[in-house]
């Protein structure tokens, strides 16, 4: 009881500190609301739902001193963790998010020792970024809590009752409470970008291929991955690096494009996962599930910016997360709405 009370206090104090720092500093930027759900494919199970509310500052050039002044102390320290690569803009941001994972059959009342357990994660995250036309890099520092205190059970039961979907019956067997700490880094590099087809920059269509590498370290999960990203659309040099394989990260595109912008993209990623708390966390029963270390992901989507608004929609697929899963691939849809403030 004392441990649970203490971890809750630590998480509350950290969240209050970061949000207070942000409110004292924020005066412009892009606000993002992201929703992810596997219901678009008419199923539940594995990664089933995600929500994030994120903000990224307005893009600042390397000649502006306002960046370091506007950042909270924690973000200033985090900003120095990146490599000295060429950049055009720098920014920082914050995110609050919740995600949940469930067994393939949520209508079973008993524990399911051969299926992945119920798990929820509530996080607050700070990120810093450097964007350039051919290179970009991002760092994330995340504090979270997994288990009943993530409130994933409450959210799923309320949402399923609202839409008349199957009621999840096994949340009493979820991964138990644990504080999590994560540090992640991603770098993007341009491989090729075609020449512009028209003189007017706002409507000139191009296509490009870039590569990226992502590494995450922490007790929630640790993994390393490599990927390829294909984009076709307008103003690709201005928006390079804003997309990411990291959950909930949407870079500020509205305040760099200035005009309407449309991009189609496709992403392929291969990686290795060392640990995963949603599978290997403490449970009130004996689980026979073991993590599948080799991972693969694929996505296709669109990014449309109109004046002060933007929308990103994508379909995402990922390979099995645990060895005994009878499905090789799972999929979900993602929708992000953004607004310049």
VEXTI-938675 format. One record per residue (C-alpha): residue number from 0; residue in one letter; z, y, x. Coordinates in nm, 3 decimals. Layout:
BEGIN
+-----+------+---------+---------+---------+
: pos : code :       z :       y :       x :
+-----+------+---------+---------+---------+
: NUM :    A :       Z :       Y :       X :
...
+-----+------+---------+---------+---------+
//
This chain:
BEGIN
+-----+------+---------+---------+---------+
: pos : code :       z :       y :       x :
+-----+------+---------+---------+---------+
:   0 :    X :   0.000 :   0.000 :   0.000 :
:   1 :    X :   0.090 :   0.242 :   0.281 :
:   2 :    X :  -0.234 :   0.164 :   0.468 :
:   3 :    X :  -0.446 :   0.221 :   0.158 :
:   4 :    X :  -0.266 :   0.551 :   0.088 :
:   5 :    X :  -0.312 :   0.662 :   0.449 :
:   6 :    X :  -0.686 :   0.583 :   0.465 :
:   7 :    X :  -0.743 :   0.766 :   0.139 :
:   8 :    X :  -0.565 :   1.074 :   0.277 :
:   9 :    X :  -0.769 :   1.066 :   0.600 :
:  10 :    X :  -1.094 :   1.047 :   0.406 :
:  11 :    X :  -0.989 :   1.328 :   0.168 :
:  12 :    X :  -0.883 :   1.558 :   0.453 :
:  13 :    X :  -1.209 :   1.500 :   0.643 :
:  14 :    X :  -1.422 :   1.565 :   0.334 :
:  15 :    X :  -1.228 :   1.883 :   0.253 :
:  16 :    X :  -1.264 :   2.010 :   0.611 :
:  17 :    X :  -1.640 :   1.953 :   0.629 :
:  18 :    X :  -1.712 :   2.096 :   0.284 :
:  19 :    X :  -1.495 :   2.402 :   0.351 :
:  20 :    X :  -1.680 :   2.465 :   0.677 :
:  21 :    X :  -2.009 :   2.429 :   0.497 :
:  22 :    X :  -1.918 :   2.672 :   0.219 :
:  23 :    X :  -1.819 :   2.932 :   0.476 :
:  24 :    X :  -2.148 :   2.887 :   0.662 :
:  25 :    X :  -2.418 :   2.811 :   0.404 :
:  26 :    X :  -2.642 :   3.097 :   0.300 :
:  27 :    X :  -2.986 :   2.937 :   0.280 :
:  28 :    X :  -3.151 :   2.602 :   0.304 :
:  29 :    X :  -3.283 :   2.314 :   0.096 :
:  30 :    X :  -3.077 :   2.114 :  -0.155 :
:  31 :    X :  -3.179 :   1.750 :  -0.216 :
:  32 :    X :  -3.079 :   1.505 :  -0.488 :
:  33 :    X :  -3.190 :   1.149 :  -0.423 :
:  34 :    X :  -3.175 :   0.850 :  -0.658 :
:  35 :    X :  -3.260 :   0.492 :  -0.556 :
:  36 :    X :  -3.256 :   0.190 :  -0.784 :
:  37 :    X :  -3.407 :  -0.157 :  -0.806 :
:  38 :    X :  -3.430 :  -0.137 :  -1.187 :
:  39 :    X :  -3.791 :  -0.024 :  -1.158 :
:  40 :    X :  -3.866 :  -0.385 :  -1.061 :
:  41 :    X :  -3.666 :  -0.521 :  -1.358 :
:  42 :    X :  -3.395 :  -0.688 :  -1.152 :
:  43 :    X :  -3.050 :  -0.641 :  -1.004 :
:  44 :    X :  -2.914 :  -0.779 :  -0.683 :
:  45 :    X :  -2.886 :  -0.700 :  -0.313 :
:  46 :    X :  -2.926 :  -0.323 :  -0.263 :
:  47 :    X :  -2.916 :  -0.212 :  -0.625 :
:  48 :    X :  -2.844 :   0.161 :  -0.636 :
:  49 :    X :  -2.804 :   0.468 :  -0.418 :
:  50 :    X :  -2.728 :   0.836 :  -0.482 :
:  51 :    X :  -2.707 :   1.125 :  -0.240 :
:  52 :    X :  -2.655 :   1.499 :  -0.262 :
:  53 :    X :  -2.769 :   1.661 :   0.061 :
:  54 :    X :  -2.828 :   2.005 :   0.207 :
:  55 :    X :  -3.019 :   2.112 :   0.519 :
:  56 :    X :  -3.010 :   2.464 :   0.661 :
:  57 :    X :  -3.313 :   2.686 :   0.681 :
:  58 :    X :  -3.525 :   2.612 :   0.991 :
:  59 :    X :  -3.430 :   2.827 :   1.288 :
:  60 :    X :  -3.645 :   2.878 :   1.596 :
:  61 :    X :  -3.513 :   2.800 :   1.942 :
:  62 :    X :  -3.494 :   3.173 :   2.011 :
:  63 :    X :  -3.247 :   3.239 :   1.728 :
:  64 :    X :  -2.878 :   3.235 :   1.814 :
:  65 :    X :  -2.786 :   3.205 :   1.447 :
:  66 :    X :  -2.799 :   2.825 :   1.460 :
:  67 :    X :  -2.493 :   2.771 :   1.677 :
:  68 :    X :  -2.303 :   3.048 :   1.500 :
:  69 :    X :  -2.369 :   2.908 :   1.151 :
:  70 :    X :  -2.281 :   2.549 :   1.240 :
:  71 :    X :  -1.929 :   2.414 :   1.196 :
:  72 :    X :  -1.763 :   2.316 :   1.524 :
:  73 :    X :  -1.824 :   1.946 :   1.459 :
:  74 :    X :  -2.198 :   2.002 :   1.414 :
:  75 :    X :  -2.218 :   2.220 :   1.726 :
:  76 :    X :  -2.078 :   1.930 :   1.929 :
:  77 :    X :  -2.311 :   1.687 :   1.754 :
:  78 :    X :  -2.613 :   1.908 :   1.827 :
:  79 :    X :  -2.565 :   1.857 :   2.202 :
:  80 :    X :  -2.607 :   1.478 :   2.176 :
:  81 :    X :  -2.985 :   1.498 :   2.158 :
:  82 :    X :  -3.251 :   1.474 :   2.428 :
:  83 :    X :  -3.407 :   1.792 :   2.578 :
:  84 :    X :  -3.749 :   1.750 :   2.414 :
:  85 :    X :  -3.991 :   2.020 :   2.298 :
:  86 :    X :  -3.895 :   2.165 :   1.961 :
:  87 :    X :  -4.005 :   2.437 :   1.722 :
:  88 :    X :  -3.717 :   2.444 :   1.473 :
:  89 :    X :  -3.357 :   2.329 :   1.467 :
:  90 :    X :  -3.129 :   2.278 :   1.168 :
:  91 :    X :  -2.811 :   2.111 :   1.051 :
:  92 :    X :  -2.697 :   1.965 :   0.722 :
:  93 :    X :  -2.445 :   1.776 :   0.512 :
:  94 :    X :  -2.467 :   1.486 :   0.269 :
:  95 :    X :  -2.238 :   1.308 :   0.022 :
:  96 :    X :  -2.363 :   0.969 :  -0.094 :
:  97 :    X :  -2.276 :   0.646 :  -0.267 :
:  98 :    X :  -2.451 :   0.309 :  -0.244 :
:  99 :    X :  -2.386 :  -0.035 :  -0.392 :
: 100 :    X :  -2.488 :  -0.398 :  -0.334 :
: 101 :    X :  -2.445 :  -0.693 :  -0.569 :
: 102 :    X :  -2.526 :  -1.065 :  -0.595 :
: 103 :    X :  -2.862 :  -1.159 :  -0.746 :
: 104 :    X :  -2.691 :  -1.264 :  -1.071 :
: 105 :    X :  -2.440 :  -0.999 :  -1.185 :
: 106 :    X :  -2.367 :  -1.183 :  -1.511 :
: 107 :    X :  -2.146 :  -1.445 :  -1.339 :
: 108 :    X :  -1.772 :  -1.396 :  -1.392 :
: 109 :    X :  -1.661 :  -1.617 :  -1.101 :
: 110 :    X :  -1.693 :  -1.553 :  -0.727 :
: 111 :    X :  -2.026 :  -1.653 :  -0.573 :
: 112 :    X :  -1.962 :  -1.794 :  -0.227 :
: 113 :    X :  -2.331 :  -1.861 :  -0.154 :
: 114 :    X :  -2.458 :  -1.518 :  -0.259 :
: 115 :    X :  -2.394 :  -1.176 :  -0.110 :
: 116 :    X :  -2.072 :  -1.013 :  -0.235 :
: 117 :    X :  -2.030 :  -0.701 :  -0.442 :
: 118 :    X :  -1.989 :  -0.399 :  -0.215 :
: 119 :    X :  -1.981 :  -0.023 :  -0.253 :
: 120 :    X :  -1.989 :   0.257 :   0.004 :
: 121 :    X :  -1.893 :   0.624 :  -0.036 :
: 122 :    X :  -1.984 :   0.851 :   0.257 :
: 123 :    X :  -1.988 :   1.207 :   0.381 :
: 124 :    X :  -2.228 :   1.284 :   0.662 :
: 125 :    X :  -2.314 :   1.561 :   0.905 :
: 126 :    X :  -2.655 :   1.578 :   1.072 :
: 127 :    X :  -2.835 :   1.796 :   1.325 :
: 128 :    X :  -3.210 :   1.799 :   1.390 :
: 129 :    X :  -3.480 :   1.934 :   1.619 :
: 130 :    X :  -3.830 :   1.947 :   1.471 :
: 131 :    X :  -4.154 :   1.999 :   1.657 :
: 132 :    X :  -4.525 :   1.938 :   1.588 :
: 133 :    X :  -4.534 :   1.624 :   1.808 :
: 134 :    X :  -4.167 :   1.529 :   1.865 :
: 135 :    X :  -3.855 :   1.539 :   1.651 :
: 136 :    X :  -3.504 :   1.399 :   1.679 :
: 137 :    X :  -3.206 :   1.365 :   1.450 :
: 138 :    X :  -2.839 :   1.267 :   1.482 :
: 139 :    X :  -2.600 :   1.166 :   1.206 :
: 140 :    X :  -2.221 :   1.135 :   1.208 :
: 141 :    X :  -2.081 :   0.959 :   0.902 :
: 142 :    X :  -1.733 :   0.889 :   0.769 :
: 143 :    X :  -1.712 :   0.653 :   0.473 :
: 144 :    X :  -1.502 :   0.415 :   0.275 :
: 145 :    X :  -1.610 :   0.077 :   0.143 :
: 146 :    X :  -1.437 :  -0.122 :  -0.129 :
: 147 :    X :  -1.284 :  -0.030 :  -0.467 :
: 148 :    X :  -1.220 :   0.329 :  -0.355 :
: 149 :    X :  -1.595 :   0.383 :  -0.328 :
: 150 :    X :  -1.600 :   0.384 :  -0.712 :
: 151 :    X :  -1.919 :   0.175 :  -0.714 :
: 152 :    X :  -1.776 :  -0.057 :  -0.979 :
: 153 :    X :  -1.703 :   0.234 :  -1.214 :
: 154 :    X :  -2.049 :   0.388 :  -1.170 :
: 155 :    X :  -2.243 :   0.064 :  -1.223 :
: 156 :    X :  -2.045 :  -0.041 :  -1.529 :
: 157 :    X :  -2.083 :   0.303 :  -1.690 :
: 158 :    X :  -2.457 :   0.322 :  -1.617 :
: 159 :    X :  -2.527 :  -0.031 :  -1.740 :
: 160 :    X :  -2.331 :   0.035 :  -2.059 :
: 161 :    X :  -2.528 :   0.356 :  -2.112 :
: 162 :    X :  -2.872 :   0.196 :  -2.074 :
: 163 :    X :  -2.781 :  -0.137 :  -2.236 :
: 164 :    X :  -2.835 :  -0.344 :  -1.922 :
: 165 :    X :  -2.646 :  -0.658 :  -1.815 :
: 166 :    X :  -2.279 :  -0.583 :  -1.758 :
: 167 :    X :  -2.166 :  -0.666 :  -1.400 :
: 168 :    X :  -1.879 :  -0.915 :  -1.427 :
: 169 :    X :  -1.776 :  -0.986 :  -1.068 :
: 170 :    X :  -1.659 :  -0.658 :  -0.917 :
: 171 :    X :  -1.306 :  -0.797 :  -0.879 :
: 172 :    X :  -1.453 :  -1.002 :  -0.593 :
: 173 :    X :  -1.596 :  -0.705 :  -0.402 :
: 174 :    X :  -1.556 :  -0.627 :  -0.031 :
: 175 :    X :  -1.211 :  -0.479 :   0.022 :
: 176 :    X :  -1.124 :  -0.122 :   0.123 :
: 177 :    X :  -1.206 :  -0.016 :   0.478 :
: 178 :    X :  -1.269 :   0.319 :   0.645 :
: 179 :    X :  -1.605 :   0.328 :   0.824 :
: 180 :    X :  -1.739 :   0.547 :   1.103 :
: 181 :    X :  -2.108 :   0.563 :   1.199 :
: 182 :    X :  -2.317 :   0.742 :   1.460 :
: 183 :    X :  -2.697 :   0.724 :   1.434 :
: 184 :    X :  -2.993 :   0.867 :   1.624 :
: 185 :    X :  -3.366 :   0.876 :   1.554 :
: 186 :    X :  -3.660 :   1.011 :   1.753 :
: 187 :    X :  -4.019 :   1.054 :   1.629 :
: 188 :    X :  -4.328 :   1.084 :   1.851 :
: 189 :    X :  -4.685 :   1.164 :   1.745 :
: 190 :    X :  -4.948 :   0.907 :   1.844 :
: 191 :    X :  -5.256 :   1.071 :   1.692 :
: 192 :    X :  -5.341 :   1.352 :   1.449 :
: 193 :    X :  -5.693 :   1.425 :   1.325 :
: 194 :    X :  -5.849 :   1.769 :   1.343 :
: 195 :    X :  -5.840 :   1.999 :   1.042 :
: 196 :    X :  -6.129 :   1.965 :   0.797 :
: 197 :    X :  -6.121 :   2.319 :   0.660 :
: 198 :    X :  -6.035 :   2.659 :   0.800 :
: 199 :    X :  -5.770 :   2.739 :   0.541 :
: 200 :    X :  -5.448 :   2.588 :   0.677 :
: 201 :    X :  -5.281 :   2.542 :   0.340 :
: 202 :    X :  -5.558 :   2.310 :   0.213 :
: 203 :    X :  -5.687 :   2.152 :   0.533 :
: 204 :    X :  -5.651 :   1.773 :   0.508 :
: 205 :    X :  -5.546 :   1.570 :   0.811 :
: 206 :    X :  -5.413 :   1.225 :   0.886 :
: 207 :    X :  -5.176 :   1.116 :   1.157 :
: 208 :    X :  -4.998 :   0.814 :   1.301 :
: 209 :    X :  -4.657 :   0.844 :   1.463 :
: 210 :    X :  -4.389 :   0.610 :   1.591 :
: 211 :    X :  -4.014 :   0.632 :   1.560 :
: 212 :    X :  -3.706 :   0.453 :   1.685 :
: 213 :    X :  -3.372 :   0.446 :   1.506 :
: 214 :    X :  -3.035 :   0.322 :   1.626 :
: 215 :    X :  -2.707 :   0.311 :   1.434 :
: 216 :    X :  -2.365 :   0.221 :   1.575 :
: 217 :    X :  -2.050 :   0.169 :   1.373 :
: 218 :    X :  -1.829 :  -0.073 :   1.186 :
: 219 :    X :  -2.031 :  -0.035 :   0.863 :
: 220 :    X :  -2.348 :  -0.159 :   1.031 :
: 221 :    X :  -2.506 :  -0.151 :   1.376 :
: 222 :    X :  -2.880 :  -0.191 :   1.411 :
: 223 :    X :  -3.182 :  -0.091 :   1.618 :
: 224 :    X :  -3.535 :  -0.058 :   1.483 :
: 225 :    X :  -3.886 :   0.060 :   1.565 :
: 226 :    X :  -4.145 :   0.180 :   1.318 :
: 227 :    X :  -4.487 :   0.329 :   1.251 :
: 228 :    X :  -4.551 :   0.611 :   1.003 :
: 229 :    X :  -4.891 :   0.702 :   0.859 :
: 230 :    X :  -4.934 :   1.037 :   0.678 :
: 231 :    X :  -5.231 :   1.204 :   0.511 :
: 232 :    X :  -5.218 :   1.552 :   0.366 :
: 233 :    X :  -5.179 :   1.921 :   0.452 :
: 234 :    X :  -4.973 :   2.109 :   0.713 :
: 235 :    X :  -4.875 :   1.791 :   0.895 :
: 236 :    X :  -4.782 :   1.978 :   1.212 :
: 237 :    X :  -4.535 :   2.195 :   1.015 :
: 238 :    X :  -4.363 :   1.902 :   0.843 :
: 239 :    X :  -4.357 :   1.647 :   1.126 :
: 240 :    X :  -4.031 :   1.452 :   1.150 :
: 241 :    X :  -3.893 :   1.551 :   0.809 :
: 242 :    X :  -3.926 :   1.196 :   0.675 :
: 243 :    X :  -3.679 :   0.939 :   0.805 :
: 244 :    X :  -3.580 :   0.575 :   0.774 :
: 245 :    X :  -3.218 :   0.691 :   0.755 :
: 246 :    X :  -3.076 :   0.675 :   0.402 :
: 247 :    X :  -3.069 :   1.008 :   0.222 :
: 248 :    X :  -3.229 :   1.216 :   0.494 :
: 249 :    X :  -3.489 :   1.463 :   0.368 :
: 250 :    X :  -3.582 :   1.743 :   0.605 :
: 251 :    X :  -3.636 :   2.101 :   0.490 :
: 252 :    X :  -4.009 :   2.119 :   0.412 :
: 253 :    X :  -4.005 :   2.394 :   0.148 :
: 254 :    X :  -3.911 :   2.673 :   0.388 :
: 255 :    X :  -4.167 :   2.579 :   0.655 :
: 256 :    X :  -4.476 :   2.522 :   0.438 :
: 257 :    X :  -4.441 :   2.845 :   0.232 :
: 258 :    X :  -4.722 :   2.724 :   0.002 :
: 259 :    X :  -4.799 :   2.415 :  -0.202 :
: 260 :    X :  -4.820 :   2.103 :   0.012 :
: 261 :    X :  -4.909 :   1.741 :  -0.063 :
: 262 :    X :  -4.866 :   1.437 :   0.161 :
: 263 :    X :  -4.915 :   1.063 :   0.114 :
: 264 :    X :  -4.733 :   0.836 :   0.355 :
: 265 :    X :  -4.677 :   0.472 :   0.445 :
: 266 :    X :  -4.411 :   0.329 :   0.676 :
: 267 :    X :  -4.355 :  -0.009 :   0.845 :
: 268 :    X :  -4.035 :  -0.092 :   1.035 :
: 269 :    X :  -3.900 :  -0.389 :   1.232 :
: 270 :    X :  -3.545 :  -0.414 :   1.358 :
: 271 :    X :  -3.238 :  -0.615 :   1.450 :
: 272 :    X :  -2.905 :  -0.582 :   1.264 :
: 273 :    X :  -2.592 :  -0.673 :   1.459 :
: 274 :    X :  -2.330 :  -0.640 :   1.186 :
: 275 :    X :  -2.313 :  -0.553 :   0.816 :
: 276 :    X :  -1.984 :  -0.482 :   0.639 :
: 277 :    X :  -2.140 :  -0.534 :   0.295 :
: 278 :    X :  -2.187 :  -0.900 :   0.390 :
: 279 :    X :  -1.917 :  -0.962 :   0.651 :
: 280 :    X :  -1.633 :  -0.752 :   0.505 :
: 281 :    X :  -1.299 :  -0.894 :   0.392 :
: 282 :    X :  -1.315 :  -1.073 :   0.057 :
: 283 :    X :  -1.060 :  -1.227 :  -0.185 :
: 284 :    X :  -1.247 :  -1.559 :  -0.157 :
: 285 :    X :  -1.419 :  -1.768 :   0.109 :
: 286 :    X :  -1.782 :  -1.667 :   0.156 :
: 287 :    X :  -2.050 :  -1.893 :   0.307 :
: 288 :    X :  -2.300 :  -1.608 :   0.349 :
: 289 :    X :  -2.417 :  -1.518 :   0.700 :
: 290 :    X :  -2.610 :  -1.212 :   0.807 :
: 291 :    X :  -2.985 :  -1.229 :   0.872 :
: 292 :    X :  -3.023 :  -1.037 :   1.197 :
: 293 :    X :  -3.401 :  -0.987 :   1.204 :
: 294 :    X :  -3.504 :  -0.716 :   0.958 :
: 295 :    X :  -3.825 :  -0.565 :   0.825 :
: 296 :    X :  -3.896 :  -0.274 :   0.590 :
: 297 :    X :  -4.206 :  -0.119 :   0.434 :
: 298 :    X :  -4.258 :   0.187 :   0.215 :
: 299 :    X :  -4.532 :   0.391 :   0.049 :
: 300 :    X :  -4.476 :   0.731 :  -0.108 :
: 301 :    X :  -4.579 :   1.089 :  -0.180 :
: 302 :    X :  -4.427 :   1.425 :  -0.090 :
: 303 :    X :  -4.529 :   1.723 :  -0.304 :
: 304 :    X :  -4.405 :   2.077 :  -0.245 :
: 305 :    X :  -4.467 :   2.355 :  -0.499 :
: 306 :    X :  -4.325 :   2.700 :  -0.425 :
: 307 :    X :  -3.943 :   2.654 :  -0.406 :
: 308 :    X :  -3.945 :   2.294 :  -0.528 :
: 309 :    X :  -4.036 :   1.956 :  -0.382 :
: 310 :    X :  -4.051 :   1.599 :  -0.506 :
: 311 :    X :  -4.063 :   1.277 :  -0.304 :
: 312 :    X :  -4.131 :   0.944 :  -0.470 :
: 313 :    X :  -4.159 :   0.611 :  -0.294 :
: 314 :    X :  -4.163 :   0.234 :  -0.338 :
: 315 :    X :  -3.964 :   0.047 :  -0.074 :
: 316 :    X :  -3.939 :  -0.318 :   0.026 :
: 317 :    X :  -3.707 :  -0.491 :   0.273 :
: 318 :    X :  -3.662 :  -0.846 :   0.399 :
: 319 :    X :  -3.363 :  -1.065 :   0.313 :
: 320 :    X :  -3.028 :  -0.941 :   0.444 :
: 321 :    X :  -2.854 :  -1.280 :   0.454 :
: 322 :    X :  -2.984 :  -1.621 :   0.561 :
: 323 :    X :  -2.925 :  -1.814 :   0.237 :
: 324 :    X :  -3.106 :  -1.563 :   0.014 :
: 325 :    X :  -3.374 :  -1.750 :  -0.184 :
: 326 :    X :  -3.590 :  -1.436 :  -0.200 :
: 327 :    X :  -3.780 :  -1.330 :   0.112 :
: 328 :    X :  -3.821 :  -0.967 :   0.000 :
: 329 :    X :  -3.649 :  -0.719 :  -0.229 :
: 330 :    X :  -3.773 :  -0.382 :  -0.354 :
: 331 :    X :  -3.648 :  -0.058 :  -0.506 :
: 332 :    X :  -3.780 :   0.282 :  -0.610 :
: 333 :    X :  -3.667 :   0.616 :  -0.469 :
: 334 :    X :  -3.692 :   0.967 :  -0.617 :
: 335 :    X :  -3.585 :   1.289 :  -0.446 :
: 336 :    X :  -3.582 :   1.635 :  -0.603 :
: 337 :    X :  -3.544 :   1.936 :  -0.373 :
: 338 :    X :  -3.488 :   2.307 :  -0.425 :
: 339 :    X :  -3.481 :   2.600 :  -0.181 :
: 340 :    X :  -3.161 :   2.804 :  -0.206 :
+-----+------+---------+---------+---------+
//
